[in-house]
Amino acid sequence: MRAPIIGAPRRLCAGTFAAAWRRATFGPSSAVHPTQPSETEIRSRALPITRIEHVAFNVAQPVEHAAWYVQHLGMRVARHGGGPTEIHFLADAAGATVLEFYGNPAAAVPDYAAMHPMQMHVAFAADDPDAEAARLQAAGATPEDTTDLPDGSRLVMLRDPWGVPVQLVRRTRPLLDG
């Protein structure tokens, strides 16, 4: 049995527990999410991890995979490791996000084509996701689904030629401001 939060009743509903945990962990806060500290709290403490450096995909054909993302999704090769794993680090057009494609025989290549796109996907911002989807389909992508959100955002899900889910997103409000 876990020790109760000091000063909290023994039986807590999920919302009360989350609020109590947040207060116990971060102190009083006006954070939007129970696990999200406020801006003041974030700035007042040193964090050992500051940002995501890259997201990696073990794939069967890393050279071809990287070339497709460069040619059709506007990415650029930031670094190429070569060797038996043919590591390719690809940067997005803004130079803010890096994807790594490599082929490591020591680990099984996931069956991306069998995964539901909501298990994992790579999302790209697109001003016209429908036109971009048509262009990518002409380059070998396959369509999956299109969703219009209540706020007017549009999400178009495809799979690259190897089955990796790729989402094209036009949001009415960016995920991050600035």
C-alpha distance (Angstrom), angle and dihedral (degrees) to the residues before:
residue distance angle dihedral
M1 . . .
R2 3.78 . .
A3 3.77 120.0 .
P4 3.81 112.0 -104.5
I5 3.77 120.3 -114.8
I6 3.79 107.4 -93.1
G7 3.77 110.8 -100.6
A8 3.82 93.4 11.7
P9 3.80 124.4 113.9
R10 3.82 115.2 -104.8
R11 3.81 94.8 -116.9
L12 3.78 113.5 54.6
C13 3.77 129.8 171.8
A14 3.83 115.4 -131.0
G15 3.82 94.9 -98.6
T16 3.79 93.5 47.1
F17 3.80 91.0 46.7
A18 3.81 91.8 51.0
A19 3.80 91.9 49.3
A20 3.82 91.3 46.8
W21 3.80 91.1 47.9
R22 3.81 91.4 49.2
R23 3.83 91.7 50.0
A24 3.81 91.2 46.5
T25 3.80 92.4 47.1
F26 3.80 103.4 36.3
G27 3.81 104.5 12.8
P28 3.81 122.3 -125.1
S29 3.79 108.4 -14.2
S30 3.76 142.3 169.1
A31 3.82 91.6 -149.5
V32 3.78 117.2 154.1
H33 3.81 94.0 -134.2
P34 3.81 124.7 39.0
T35 3.81 91.5 -121.6
Q36 3.82 95.5 41.9
P37 3.80 116.6 93.2
S38 3.79 118.0 -144.6
E39 3.82 121.0 -98.0
T40 3.83 89.3 -104.9
E41 3.81 91.2 53.4
I42 3.79 92.0 47.6
R43 3.81 92.4 51.1
S44 3.81 93.5 44.7
R45 3.79 96.6 60.2
A46 3.76 133.4 53.5
L47 3.79 112.2 -119.4
P48 3.81 118.5 -153.9
I49 3.81 92.2 -148.3
T50 3.77 116.5 48.1
R51 3.80 108.4 170.9
I52 3.78 145.6 -8.1
E53 3.80 110.4 -87.7
H54 3.82 98.0 -166.3
V55 3.80 144.3 -31.4
A56 3.81 115.8 -126.9
F57 3.80 133.8 -148.0
N58 3.79 124.5 -167.5
V59 3.82 103.5 -146.7
A60 3.79 136.4 172.9
Q61 3.83 95.3 -124.0
P62 3.81 108.9 30.0
V63 3.82 95.7 167.5
E64 3.80 93.3 52.9
H65 3.79 93.0 39.7
A66 3.80 92.4 52.6
A67 3.81 92.0 45.9
W68 3.82 91.2 53.0
Y69 3.82 92.6 51.1
V70 3.81 90.8 47.7
Q71 3.80 94.5 47.0
H72 3.80 99.1 40.0
L73 3.81 107.9 23.8
G74 3.79 100.2 40.5
M75 3.78 96.4 -114.4
R76 3.79 123.2 143.7
V77 3.79 131.6 -146.6
A78 3.79 106.0 -103.9
R79 3.81 93.6 175.7
H80 3.79 136.2 -3.8
G81 3.78 119.1 -159.9
G82 3.80 99.9 -174.6
G83 3.79 116.2 -172.4
P84 3.77 122.9 106.4
T85 3.82 94.1 -41.0
E86 3.85 95.6 48.0
I87 3.82 92.4 -145.9
H88 3.81 113.9 -158.4
F89 3.80 121.8 -174.3
L90 3.80 109.0 -161.9
A91 3.81 123.1 -165.4
D92 3.78 123.1 -155.0
A93 3.82 121.6 -121.4
A94 3.82 91.4 -92.3
G95 3.81 92.4 51.1
A96 3.81 89.1 -127.2
T97 3.81 103.8 105.1
V98 3.80 128.8 48.3
L99 3.79 127.3 -163.7
E100 3.80 120.7 -166.7
F101 3.79 122.1 -150.5
Y102 3.79 117.8 -171.4
G103 3.78 139.9 149.3
N104 3.79 111.7 -132.2
P105 3.82 112.2 178.9
A106 3.83 90.0 -163.5
A107 3.82 89.4 71.1
A108 3.79 129.0 47.7
V109 3.79 115.8 -107.7
P110 3.81 106.4 -118.5
D111 3.79 116.4 -116.1
Y112 3.82 93.4 -115.2
A113 3.80 92.0 173.2
A114 3.82 90.4 60.1
M115 3.81 93.8 49.1
H116 3.76 118.9 97.7
P117 3.84 107.4 -116.4
M118 3.80 89.1 -121.5
Q119 3.82 89.4 62.0
M120 3.79 90.8 62.3
H121 3.78 137.2 -15.6
V122 3.78 140.1 155.4
A123 3.81 112.3 -125.0
F124 3.81 124.7 -153.1
A125 3.80 125.1 -170.5
A126 3.81 111.8 -120.1
D127 3.80 129.8 179.6
D128 3.82 89.9 -150.6
P129 3.82 108.0 22.4
D130 3.81 93.2 177.7
A131 3.81 93.8 55.5
E132 3.82 90.9 44.2
A133 3.81 90.3 49.0
A134 3.81 90.7 53.0
R135 3.81 90.0 49.5
L136 3.82 92.1 48.8
Q137 3.81 92.0 46.9
A138 3.81 88.6 55.4
A139 3.83 85.9 54.4
G140 3.82 93.8 52.8
A141 3.82 105.6 -82.5
T142 3.80 118.7 133.3
P143 3.81 124.7 -139.2
E144 3.81 120.7 -115.5
D145 3.81 112.6 167.2
T146 3.80 145.3 -29.8
T147 3.80 123.2 -143.5
D148 3.78 130.0 -172.8
L149 3.80 111.8 -159.0
P150 3.82 123.0 -145.9
D151 3.83 90.6 -109.6
G152 3.83 91.3 59.1
S153 3.81 96.8 -100.4
R154 3.81 116.2 140.1
L155 3.81 125.0 -147.0
V156 3.80 121.4 -168.8
M157 3.81 116.6 -171.6
L158 3.81 121.7 -157.1
R159 3.79 136.9 158.3
D160 3.77 122.5 -124.8
P161 3.85 115.7 -125.7
W162 3.84 89.8 -84.8
G163 3.80 95.0 50.4
V164 3.81 99.9 -101.3
P165 3.83 108.0 145.2
V166 3.82 113.1 -115.7
Q167 3.79 121.5 -172.8
L168 3.79 124.7 -159.1
V169 3.79 111.5 -154.0
R170 3.77 134.1 -165.3
R171 3.80 107.2 -178.5
T172 3.77 125.2 -169.2
R173 3.82 87.3 -145.7
P174 3.83 122.2 26.2
L175 3.81 117.2 -115.6
L176 3.79 89.9 -124.6
D177 3.76 125.3 33.1
G178 3.78 117.6 -134.4
